[in-house]
C-alpha cells in the first residue's frame, strides 16, 4: 500500500470513489481534479495493488493556516476494513510539510455518520490524546435546496480536534 498526495490525473478516480460511496455529497469531477492540483499537499490518496483505494481532501484555512480542514474522506468498498481512512489521516497530519505547522484539525460530520465520528475520535487519540469539541456549524436550512425536488440535508456539526498534547 502507498499513501501519498494525489496527482491531477487521479482526480477522476477520487470522484468515482466519492460517487460509489453513496454517502458523501458528490461534487463535480472538476472539484476533485482541482483539489489534486491546488491542494495536493493537504490531500492524500491510498493506492492498493496499483488501484486508487481511498482519499482524503483537505486544505489549510485561509484565516488560520495552523488549522487543517478535512473536507471529505472516502474508501472504496473493496478496500474497507483495512484502516485506510485512519492511515491516510495519520500520513497527512504527520507529513513534514504539515506536521508542526498544523495545530488543529477541523471537519464536519452529520449526526448519523457514526463511522466518521469514530474515525476522527480515533485520530484524536493517536494525535496525542488531542481534545475534541463538537459544535453546531451548518443547519439543514443552510444546506438544503428548496423547490419540488428538494431533499433535506442533515445538519453538519463542526468537529474541532487539537491541539495535540
ABEGO torsion letter per residue (X at the ends): XBBBBBBAAAAAAAAAAAAAAGABBBBBAAAAAAAAAAAAAABBBBBBGGBBABBBBBBBBAABAABBBBABBBBBAAABGAGAAAAAAAAAAABAAABGABABBBBBBBAABAAAAAAAAAAAAAAGGBBBBBBBABBAAAABBBEAABBBBBBBBBBBBOBBX
